[in-house]
């Protein structure tokens, strides 16, 4: 173990504290984002859905084109939590069925 002098230790602790404050600030900022609700049901905007599903905005547009229900208010698009769940179940079950049909037809 290498002994640290007081000045080195304090400089290290100061840098560490700055990093902790940055992380806490980022978490506070994220937590303060207002959540939207409609009749008690959580609404997600485009950014929320993209982050939640780890998809691009273009993929989200494709999902809307393929039947994902959405609501537009003041030029902003929202998705009900229930609609997201239903679409995910329907879309990805359909993908699995399509690949199974393709495999079965090859046999």
DSSP file (Angstrom, degrees, kcal/mol; ACC not computed):
  #  RESIDUE AA STRUCTURE BP1 BP2  ACC     N-H-->O    O-->H-N    N-H-->O    O-->H-N    TCO  KAPPA ALPHA  PHI   PSI    X-CA   Y-CA   Z-CA
    1    1 A X              0   0    0      0, 0.0     2,-0.5     0, 0.0     0, 0.0   0.000 360.0 360.0 360.0 132.7    0.0    0.0    0.0
    2    2 A X        -     0   0    0      1,-0.0     2,-0.2     0, 0.0     0, 0.0  -0.772 360.0-127.2 -92.2 126.5    1.4    3.4   -1.0
    3    3 A X        -     0   0    0     -2,-0.5     2,-0.4     1,-0.0    -1,-0.0  -0.514  21.9-148.2 -72.6 138.7    1.1    6.1    1.6
    4    4 A X        -     0   0    0     -2,-0.2     2,-0.1     4,-0.0    -1,-0.0  -0.864   9.7-129.2-106.4 139.4   -0.6    9.3    0.4
    5    5 A X     >  -     0   0    0     -2,-0.4     4,-2.3     1,-0.1     5,-0.2  -0.413  32.5-103.2 -79.4 167.7    0.2   12.7    1.7
    6    6 A X  H  > S+     0   0    0      1,-0.2     4,-2.5     2,-0.2     5,-0.2   0.879 118.3  50.9 -60.8 -42.9   -2.6   15.0    2.9
    7    7 A X  H  > S+     0   0    0      2,-0.2     4,-2.2     1,-0.2    -1,-0.2   0.903 111.4  47.3 -64.8 -42.1   -2.7   17.2   -0.2
    8    8 A X  H  > S+     0   0    0      2,-0.2     4,-2.4     1,-0.2    -1,-0.2   0.917 112.8  49.6 -64.6 -43.7   -2.9   14.3   -2.6
    9    9 A X  H  X S+     0   0    0     -4,-2.3     4,-2.5     1,-0.2    -2,-0.2   0.921 111.7  47.7 -62.0 -45.4   -5.6   12.6   -0.6
   10   10 A X  H  X S+     0   0    0     -4,-2.5     4,-2.2     2,-0.2    -1,-0.2   0.883 111.5  50.4 -65.1 -38.8   -7.7   15.8   -0.4
   11   11 A X  H  X S+     0   0    0     -4,-2.2     4,-2.1     2,-0.2    -1,-0.2   0.911 111.9  48.5 -64.8 -41.6   -7.3   16.4   -4.2
   12   12 A X  H  X S+     0   0    0     -4,-2.4     4,-2.3     1,-0.2    -2,-0.2   0.928 112.3  47.8 -63.1 -46.0   -8.4   12.9   -4.9
   13   13 A X  H  X S+     0   0    0     -4,-2.5     4,-2.5     1,-0.2    -1,-0.2   0.859 109.3  54.2 -64.8 -35.8  -11.4   13.2   -2.6
   14   14 A X  H  X S+     0   0    0     -4,-2.2     4,-2.1     2,-0.2    -1,-0.2   0.922 110.0  46.3 -64.6 -44.4  -12.3   16.5   -4.2
   15   15 A X  H  X S+     0   0    0     -4,-2.1     4,-1.9     2,-0.2    -2,-0.2   0.900 112.8  50.7 -63.9 -40.6  -12.4   14.9   -7.7
   16   16 A X  H  X S+     0   0    0     -4,-2.3     4,-2.2     1,-0.2    -2,-0.2   0.913 109.4  50.1 -63.4 -43.3  -14.4   12.0   -6.4
   17   17 A X  H  X S+     0   0    0     -4,-2.5     4,-2.4     1,-0.2    -1,-0.2   0.880 107.8  53.9 -63.5 -38.9  -16.9   14.3   -4.8
   18   18 A X  H  X S+     0   0    0     -4,-2.1     4,-1.9     2,-0.2    -1,-0.2   0.911 109.3  48.3 -61.6 -42.3  -17.3   16.3   -8.0
   19   19 A X  H  X S+     0   0    0     -4,-1.9     4,-2.2     2,-0.2    -2,-0.2   0.909 110.8  50.3 -64.7 -42.3  -18.0   13.1   -9.9
   20   20 A X  H  X S+     0   0    0     -4,-2.2     4,-2.6     1,-0.2    -2,-0.2   0.907 109.4  51.6 -62.4 -41.9  -20.6   12.0   -7.3
   21   21 A X  H  X S+     0   0    0     -4,-2.4     4,-2.4     1,-0.2    -1,-0.2   0.869 108.1  52.1 -64.3 -36.7  -22.3   15.4   -7.5
   22   22 A X  H  X S+     0   0    0     -4,-1.9     4,-2.3     2,-0.2    -1,-0.2   0.926 111.4  46.5 -63.3 -44.7  -22.5   15.1  -11.3
   23   23 A X  H  X S+     0   0    0     -4,-2.2     4,-2.4     2,-0.2    -2,-0.2   0.928 113.1  48.5 -64.5 -45.2  -24.2   11.7  -11.0
   24   24 A X  H  X S+     0   0    0     -4,-2.6     4,-2.6     1,-0.2    -1,-0.2   0.905 111.3  51.2 -62.2 -41.4  -26.6   12.9   -8.4
   25   25 A X  H  X S+     0   0    0     -4,-2.4     4,-2.4     2,-0.2    -1,-0.2   0.907 110.0  48.9 -62.1 -42.5  -27.5   15.9  -10.5
   26   26 A X  H  X S+     0   0    0     -4,-2.3     4,-2.1     2,-0.2    -2,-0.2   0.901 112.5  48.3 -64.6 -40.8  -28.1   13.7  -13.5
   27   27 A X  H  X S+     0   0    0     -4,-2.4     4,-2.5     2,-0.2    -2,-0.2   0.904 111.2  50.1 -66.3 -41.5  -30.4   11.4  -11.5
   28   28 A X  H  X S+     0   0    0     -4,-2.6     4,-1.5     2,-0.2    -2,-0.2   0.919 110.6  50.0 -61.8 -43.2  -32.3   14.3  -10.0
   29   29 A X  H  < S+     0   0    0     -4,-2.4     4,-0.4     1,-0.2    -2,-0.2   0.907 112.1  47.7 -62.5 -42.2  -32.8   15.8  -13.4
   30   30 A X  H >< S+     0   0    0     -4,-2.1     3,-1.0     1,-0.2    -1,-0.2   0.903 111.8  49.8 -65.2 -41.4  -34.1   12.5  -14.8
   31   31 A X  H 3< S+     0   0    0     -4,-2.5    -1,-0.2     1,-0.2    -2,-0.2   0.749 104.1  59.5 -70.8 -23.5  -36.4   12.0  -11.8
   32   32 A X  T 3< S+     0   0    0     -4,-1.5     2,-0.3    -5,-0.2    -1,-0.2   0.532  73.6 115.9 -84.9  -5.2  -37.9   15.5  -12.1
   33   33 A X  S <  S-     0   0    0     -3,-1.0     2,-0.1    -4,-0.4    -3,-0.0  -0.490  75.9-115.4 -63.6 124.7  -39.2   14.8  -15.7
   34   34 A X        -     0   0    0     -2,-0.3     2,-0.4     1,-0.1    -1,-0.1  -0.358  23.5-137.6 -65.8 139.5  -43.0   15.1  -15.4
   35   35 A X        -     0   0    0     -2,-0.1     2,-0.4    -3,-0.0     9,-0.1  -0.812  15.4-135.6 -97.7 138.7  -44.8   11.9  -16.1
   36   36 A X  E     -A   43   0A   0      7,-0.6     7,-3.1    -2,-0.4     2,-0.3  -0.753  22.0-176.3 -98.6 138.9  -47.9   12.1  -18.2
   37   37 A X  E     -A   42   0A   0     -2,-0.4     2,-0.4     5,-0.2     5,-0.2  -0.975  13.9-164.7-132.8 146.7  -51.2   10.3  -17.3
   38   38 A X  E >  S-A   41   0A   0      3,-2.6     3,-1.9    -2,-0.3    -2,-0.0  -0.967  83.0 -20.5-131.4 115.7  -54.5   10.0  -19.1
   39   39 A X  T 3  S-     0   0    0     -2,-0.4     3,-0.1     1,-0.3    -1,-0.1   0.879 129.1 -50.9  52.3  41.3  -57.4    8.7  -17.0
   40   40 A X  T 3  S+     0   0    0      1,-0.2     2,-0.4     0, 0.0    -1,-0.3   0.430 114.9 117.3  81.7  -1.4  -54.9    7.1  -14.6
   41   41 A X  E <   -A   38   0A   0     -3,-1.9    -3,-2.6     1,-0.0    -1,-0.2  -0.857  69.4-112.8-105.4 135.4  -52.9    5.4  -17.3
   42   42 A X  E     -A   37   0A   0     -2,-0.4    39,-1.9    -5,-0.2     2,-0.4  -0.371  27.9-153.7 -65.9 135.7  -49.3    6.2  -18.0
   43   43 A X  E     -AB  36  80A   0     -7,-3.1    -7,-0.6    37,-0.2     2,-0.4  -0.901   4.2-157.7-110.3 141.9  -48.5    7.9  -21.3
   44   44 A X  E     - B   0  79A   0     35,-2.6    35,-2.5    -2,-0.4     2,-0.1  -0.938   6.2-146.0-117.5 140.5  -45.1    7.7  -23.0
   45   45 A X  E  >  - B   0  78A   0     -2,-0.4     4,-2.3    33,-0.2     5,-0.2  -0.389  40.3 -87.9 -93.1-179.3  -43.7   10.1  -25.6
   46   46 A X  H  > S+     0   0    0     31,-0.6     4,-2.6     1,-0.2     5,-0.2   0.909 127.8  48.7 -55.9 -46.0  -41.5    9.2  -28.5
   47   47 A X  H  > S+     0   0    0      1,-0.2     4,-2.5     2,-0.2     5,-0.3   0.916 110.1  51.5 -62.9 -43.6  -38.3    9.5  -26.5
   48   48 A X  H  > S+     0   0    0      1,-0.2     4,-2.7     2,-0.2    -1,-0.2   0.929 112.5  45.6 -57.8 -46.6  -39.6    7.4  -23.7
   49   49 A X  H  X S+     0   0    0     -4,-2.3     4,-2.7     2,-0.2     5,-0.2   0.910 111.8  51.5 -67.0 -42.3  -40.7    4.6  -26.0
   50   50 A X  H  X>S+     0   0    0     -4,-2.6     5,-1.8    -5,-0.2     4,-1.0   0.919 115.3  42.2 -60.8 -43.3  -37.4    4.7  -27.9
   51   51 A X  H  <5S+     0   0    0     -4,-2.5    -2,-0.2     3,-0.2    -1,-0.2   0.906 114.6  51.2 -69.3 -41.0  -35.4    4.5  -24.7
   52   52 A X  H  <5S+     0   0    0     -4,-2.7    -2,-0.2    -5,-0.3    -1,-0.2   0.905 122.1  30.6 -63.2 -43.5  -37.7    1.8  -23.2
   53   53 A X  H  <5S-     0   0    0     -4,-2.7    -1,-0.2    -5,-0.2    -2,-0.2   0.473 104.1-125.1 -96.3  -3.4  -37.5   -0.5  -26.2
   54   54 A X  T  <5 +     0   0    0     -4,-1.0     2,-0.3    -5,-0.2    -3,-0.2   0.953  65.5 132.6  56.9  53.1  -34.0    0.5  -27.3
   55   55 A X      < -     0   0    0     -5,-1.8    -1,-0.2    -6,-0.2     2,-0.1  -0.836  56.8-107.0-128.5 165.3  -35.1    1.4  -30.8
   56   56 A X     >  -     0   0    0     -2,-0.3     4,-2.0    -3,-0.1     5,-0.1  -0.402  33.1-108.6 -85.9 168.3  -34.6    4.3  -33.2
   57   57 A X  H  > S+     0   0    0      1,-0.2     4,-2.1     2,-0.2     5,-0.1   0.858 120.9  55.2 -64.2 -34.8  -37.2    7.0  -34.0
   58   58 A X  H  > S+     0   0    0      2,-0.2     4,-2.2     1,-0.2    -1,-0.2   0.903 106.4  49.6 -66.0 -40.8  -37.5    5.4  -37.5
   59   59 A X  H  > S+     0   0    0      2,-0.2     4,-2.4     1,-0.2    -1,-0.2   0.901 109.2  52.6 -63.9 -39.9  -38.3    2.0  -36.0
   60   60 A X  H  X S+     0   0    0     -4,-2.0     4,-2.1     2,-0.2    -2,-0.2   0.902 108.2  50.8 -61.9 -40.4  -40.9    3.6  -33.8
   61   61 A X  H  X S+     0   0    0     -4,-2.1     4,-2.4     1,-0.2    -2,-0.2   0.908 109.0  51.5 -61.9 -41.6  -42.4    5.2  -36.9
   62   62 A X  H  X S+     0   0    0     -4,-2.2     4,-1.5     1,-0.2    -2,-0.2   0.895 107.5  52.7 -62.6 -39.6  -42.5    1.7  -38.6
   63   63 A X  H  <>S+     0   0    0     -4,-2.4     5,-2.4     2,-0.2    -1,-0.2   0.902 108.7  50.0 -62.2 -40.7  -44.2    0.3  -35.5
   64   64 A X  H ><5S+     0   0    0     -4,-2.1     3,-1.5     1,-0.2    -2,-0.2   0.919 109.4  51.3 -62.7 -42.2  -46.9    3.1  -35.9
   65   65 A X  H 3<5S+     0   0    0     -4,-2.4    -1,-0.2     1,-0.3    -2,-0.2   0.803 108.5  53.6 -63.0 -28.3  -47.3    2.2  -39.5
   66   66 A X  T 3<5S-     0   0    0     -4,-1.5    -1,-0.3    -5,-0.2    -2,-0.2   0.313 136.1 -76.9 -92.4   7.9  -47.7   -1.5  -38.5
   67   67 A X  T < 5S+     0   0    0     -3,-1.5     2,-0.4     1,-0.3    -3,-0.2   0.466  74.3 149.9 119.1   0.7  -50.5   -0.7  -36.1
   68   68 A X      < -     0   0    0     -5,-2.4    -1,-0.3    -6,-0.1     2,-0.1  -0.538  46.8-128.1 -66.5 122.5  -49.1    0.7  -32.9
   69   69 A X        +     0   0    0     -2,-0.4     2,-0.3    14,-0.2    11,-0.2  -0.456  36.8 168.8 -73.9 143.5  -51.9    3.0  -31.5
   70   70 A X        -     0   0    0     -2,-0.1     2,-0.4     9,-0.1     9,-0.2  -0.962  25.9-141.4-150.0 164.6  -50.9    6.6  -30.7
   71   71 A X  E     -C   78   0A   0      7,-2.7     7,-3.4    -2,-0.3     2,-0.5  -0.992  12.2-150.2-131.7 138.1  -52.4    9.9  -29.8
   72   72 A X  E     +C   77   0A   0     -2,-0.4     2,-0.4     5,-0.2     5,-0.2  -0.939  18.2 171.4-113.9 129.0  -51.3   13.3  -30.9
   73   73 A X  E >  S-C   76   0A   0      3,-2.8     3,-1.2    -2,-0.5    -2,-0.0  -0.984  71.5 -14.4-137.1 123.8  -51.7   16.5  -28.8
   74   74 A X  T 3  S-     0   0    0     -2,-0.4    -1,-0.1     1,-0.3     3,-0.1   0.910 128.5 -52.4  51.1  48.9  -50.2   19.8  -29.7
   75   75 A X  T 3  S+     0   0    0      1,-0.2     2,-0.4    -3,-0.0    -1,-0.3   0.688 116.5 114.7  63.1  22.0  -47.8   18.3  -32.2
   76   76 A X  E <   - C   0  73A   0     -3,-1.2    -3,-2.8   -31,-0.0     2,-0.4  -0.979  59.1-138.9-124.2 136.8  -46.6   15.7  -29.6
   77   77 A X  E     - C   0  72A   0     -2,-0.4   -31,-0.6    -5,-0.2     2,-0.3  -0.796  20.6-174.7-100.3 132.6  -47.2   12.0  -30.0
   78   78 A X  E     -BC  45  71A   0     -7,-3.4    -7,-2.7    -2,-0.4     2,-0.4  -0.916  11.2-155.6-125.6 152.0  -48.1    9.9  -26.9
   79   79 A X  E     -B   44   0A   0    -35,-2.5   -35,-2.6    -2,-0.3     2,-0.2  -0.993  18.9-128.7-127.6 130.4  -48.6    6.1  -26.5
   80   80 A X  E  >  -B   43   0A   0     -2,-0.4     4,-2.1   -37,-0.2   -37,-0.2  -0.533  19.9-126.4 -75.6 145.4  -50.7    4.6  -23.8
   81   81 A X  H  > S+     0   0    0    -39,-1.9     4,-2.3     1,-0.2     5,-0.2   0.898 111.0  53.3 -57.5 -42.3  -49.0    1.9  -21.7
   82   82 A X  H  > S+     0   0    0      1,-0.2     4,-2.5   -40,-0.2    -1,-0.2   0.904 107.8  50.3 -60.4 -43.1  -51.8   -0.6  -22.5
   83   83 A X  H  > S+     0   0    0      1,-0.2     4,-2.5     2,-0.2    -1,-0.2   0.876 109.0  51.9 -65.4 -37.6  -51.4    0.0  -26.2
   84   84 A X  H  X S+     0   0    0     -4,-2.1     4,-2.6     2,-0.2     5,-0.2   0.936 110.6  47.8 -62.5 -46.5  -47.6   -0.6  -26.0
   85   85 A X  H  X S+     0   0    0     -4,-2.3     4,-2.4     1,-0.2    -2,-0.2   0.934 113.5  47.5 -60.1 -46.9  -48.1   -3.9  -24.2
   86   86 A X  H  X S+     0   0    0     -4,-2.5     4,-2.7     1,-0.2     5,-0.2   0.920 113.1  48.0 -61.9 -44.5  -50.7   -5.0  -26.7
   87   87 A X  H  X S+     0   0    0     -4,-2.5     4,-3.6     2,-0.2     5,-0.4   0.926 110.6  50.9 -64.3 -44.2  -48.6   -4.1  -29.7
   88   88 A X  H  X S+     0   0    0     -4,-2.6     4,-2.2     1,-0.2     5,-0.4   0.932 113.1  46.0 -59.8 -45.9  -45.5   -5.7  -28.4
   89   89 A X  H  X S+     0   0    0     -4,-2.4     4,-1.7    -5,-0.2     5,-0.2   0.948 119.0  41.3 -60.6 -48.7  -47.4   -9.0  -27.7
   90   90 A X  H  X S+     0   0    0     -4,-2.7     4,-2.1    -5,-0.2    -2,-0.2   0.940 118.0  45.2 -65.6 -48.5  -49.1   -8.9  -31.1
   91   91 A X  H  X S+     0   0    0     -4,-3.6     4,-1.9    -5,-0.2    -3,-0.2   0.926 117.9  40.4 -66.3 -47.4  -46.1   -7.8  -33.2
   92   92 A X  H  X S+     0   0    0     -4,-2.2     4,-1.9    -5,-0.4    -1,-0.2   0.815 114.1  52.3 -78.6 -28.3  -43.5  -10.1  -31.7
   93   93 A X  H  X S+     0   0    0     -4,-1.7     4,-2.4    -5,-0.4    -1,-0.2   0.891 110.2  51.3 -66.4 -38.9  -45.8  -13.1  -31.6
   94   94 A X  H  X S+     0   0    0     -4,-2.1     4,-2.4    -5,-0.2    -2,-0.2   0.886 107.4  52.0 -63.6 -39.4  -46.5  -12.5  -35.2
   95   95 A X  H  X S+     0   0    0     -4,-1.9     4,-2.2     2,-0.2    -1,-0.2   0.914 110.5  48.4 -62.7 -43.0  -42.8  -12.3  -36.0
   96   96 A X  H  X S+     0   0    0     -4,-1.9     4,-2.2     1,-0.2    -2,-0.2   0.910 111.9  48.9 -64.1 -41.9  -42.3  -15.7  -34.3
   97   97 A X  H  X S+     0   0    0     -4,-2.4     4,-2.4     2,-0.2    -1,-0.2   0.881 109.6  52.7 -65.3 -37.7  -45.2  -17.2  -36.2
   98   98 A X  H  X S+     0   0    0     -4,-2.4     4,-2.1     1,-0.2    -2,-0.2   0.926 110.9  46.0 -63.6 -44.2  -43.8  -15.9  -39.5
   99   99 A X  H  X S+     0   0    0     -4,-2.2     4,-2.2     1,-0.2    -2,-0.2   0.872 112.4  51.4 -68.4 -35.3  -40.4  -17.4  -38.9
  100  100 A X  H  X S+     0   0    0     -4,-2.2     4,-2.6     2,-0.2    -1,-0.2   0.900 109.5  50.1 -65.9 -40.4  -42.0  -20.8  -37.8
  101  101 A X  H  X S+     0   0    0     -4,-2.4     4,-2.1     2,-0.2    -2,-0.2   0.902 110.6  49.9 -64.1 -40.4  -44.2  -20.8  -40.9
  102  102 A X  H  X S+     0   0    0     -4,-2.1     4,-1.1     2,-0.2    -2,-0.2   0.914 112.1  47.5 -64.2 -43.0  -41.1  -20.2  -43.1
  103  103 A X  H >X S+     0   0    0     -4,-2.2     4,-1.0     1,-0.2     3,-0.5   0.926 112.0  49.7 -64.1 -44.7  -39.2  -23.0  -41.3
  104  104 A X  H 3< S+     0   0    0     -4,-2.6     3,-0.4     1,-0.2    -1,-0.2   0.855 107.9  53.3 -64.4 -35.5  -42.1  -25.4  -41.7
  105  105 A X  H 3< S+     0   0    0     -4,-2.1    -1,-0.2     1,-0.2    -2,-0.2   0.765 105.2  55.5 -72.6 -23.2  -42.5  -24.7  -45.4
  106  106 A X  H <<        0   0    0     -4,-1.1    -1,-0.2    -3,-0.5    -2,-0.2   0.751 360.0 360.0 -77.0 -24.3  -38.8  -25.5  -46.0
  107  107 A X     <        0   0    0     -4,-1.0    -1,-0.2    -3,-0.4    -2,-0.2   0.475 360.0 360.0 -77.6 360.0  -39.1  -28.9  -44.4
